[in-house]
Amino acid sequence: MAESERSARRSGDELLPEQSILSLEEYLEMQRSIGNETRFRVLNTLVETGPQHASELRDSLEIRSNTLHYHLDELVDVGLVENRKRKDPDSEGLYSYYRATSLGEGILEHGVRELMRREWDALEAYS
């Protein structure tokens, strides 16, 4: 095996299509991001309930505002959540809201949630 082939195998590039939109490292960053319980809960809430203001998320998850914004920034940085801005304020005077991206929905549905469903299925099958 040529050195370039060994190098590609070590980097994990063979796991992705040649024209992949994201790199392996970017996919792994997404996984690491939702490996944190708070970020998982934030993303799960946004997928379950739809777009929300930071204040709504803070209240529903019962976490401090600065903690929430730290985790929201991480989710935005890896592309699982987006911060959307309105031109005009809503009824509460808020311009900004957060929503899960399609990548965020996909990684949640076909990652952790799938594992949880399989555990429930196994419990039902062997109970």
C-alpha positions in Angstrom: 0.0 0.0 0.0 1.4 3.4 -1.0 2.1 6.0 1.7 -0.6 8.3 0.3 -3.2 5.4 0.7 -2.1 4.7 4.3 -2.3 8.4 5.0 -5.9 8.6 3.6 -7.0 5.6 5.6 -5.6 7.1 8.8 -7.4 10.4 8.2 -10.7 8.6 7.7 -11.3 10.2 4.3 -12.4 6.8 2.9 -15.5 6.9 5.1 -17.0 9.9 3.2 -18.1 10.3 -0.4 -15.5 12.0 -2.5 -17.6 15.1 -2.9 -18.7 15.2 0.8 -20.0 18.6 1.9 -18.4 18.2 5.4 -15.1 16.7 6.5 -14.8 13.8 8.9 -13.6 16.2 11.5 -16.7 18.4 11.1 -19.0 15.4 11.5 -17.0 14.3 14.6 -17.3 17.9 16.0 -21.0 17.6 15.7 -21.1 14.3 17.6 -18.8 15.7 20.3 -21.0 18.7 20.6 -24.2 16.8 21.4 -22.2 14.5 23.7 -22.6 17.2 26.3 -25.9 16.8 28.2 -26.9 20.4 28.2 -26.3 20.8 24.4 -28.2 17.6 23.8 -31.1 18.9 25.8 -31.0 22.3 23.9 -31.0 20.6 20.5 -33.6 18.1 21.5 -35.9 20.9 22.8 -35.5 22.8 19.5 -36.2 19.7 17.5 -39.3 18.8 19.6 -40.8 22.3 20.0 -39.5 24.3 17.1 -37.8 27.7 17.1 -37.5 29.5 20.4 -36.0 32.6 21.8 -33.1 32.2 24.2 -35.4 33.3 27.1 -37.9 30.5 26.3 -35.1 27.9 26.2 -33.6 29.2 29.4 -37.0 28.9 31.2 -37.9 25.6 29.8 -34.5 24.0 30.5 -34.1 25.9 33.8 -30.5 26.9 33.1 -28.7 30.2 33.6 -28.7 32.6 30.6 -24.9 32.7 30.3 -24.7 28.9 30.5 -27.3 28.6 27.8 -25.6 31.1 25.5 -22.3 29.3 25.9 -23.9 26.0 24.7 -26.0 27.7 22.0 -22.8 29.2 20.6 -21.2 25.8 20.5 -24.2 24.3 18.7 -24.2 27.2 16.2 -20.5 26.9 15.6 -20.8 23.2 14.6 -23.9 23.8 12.4 -26.5 22.0 14.5 -28.4 25.1 15.4 -28.8 28.5 13.7 -29.5 31.9 15.2 -32.1 33.7 13.1 -32.9 37.4 13.1 -36.2 39.1 12.4 -36.3 42.5 10.7 -39.1 43.4 13.1 -39.6 42.4 16.7 -42.1 39.8 17.7 -44.9 40.6 20.2 -42.4 40.4 23.1 -39.9 42.8 21.3 -37.4 40.0 20.5 -35.5 40.0 17.2 -33.5 36.8 17.6 -34.5 33.1 17.9 -32.8 29.7 17.6 -33.8 26.7 15.6 -32.3 23.3 14.8 -30.8 22.9 11.4 -31.5 20.0 9.2 -28.1 18.6 10.2 -29.1 19.1 13.8 -32.3 17.2 13.3 -30.6 14.4 11.4 -27.7 13.9 13.8 -30.2 13.8 16.7 -32.7 11.5 15.0 -30.2 9.1 13.5 -27.7 9.2 16.4 -28.6 9.3 20.1 -32.3 8.9 19.6 -31.9 5.8 17.4 -29.7 4.2 20.2 -32.4 5.0 22.7 -35.1 3.5 20.5 -33.1 0.3 20.1 -32.7 0.0 23.9 -36.5 0.3 24.3 -37.0 -2.3 21.6 -34.6 -4.6 23.3 -36.3 -4.2 26.6 -39.6 -5.0 25.1 -38.3 -8.0 23.2 -36.6 -9.6 26.2 -39.1 -8.6 29.0 
